[in-house]
Amino acid sequence: MFKLKNILENKLFKTFVLFSVFRAIYGALVLFISYFLSTSYDDGILFTILFLVISFIFSRYIFKKLKPKFNL
């Protein structure tokens, strides 16, 4: 039980869990928007690629801002 408590209180483990939850929610949202962009417009693939590049940069920014809020 002591080892499990150490693992759950470990900062690296907490960061990993936060990152996993964040990526699951954010990833589902990005997937939905990408599908919508690629099927709704004639040049949908160009919009989708641009959106994915912006999303990549934006997600890194959001996660960096989220870490201090959880004291990680």
Beta strands, then each sheet from edge to edge (+ up, - down):
end
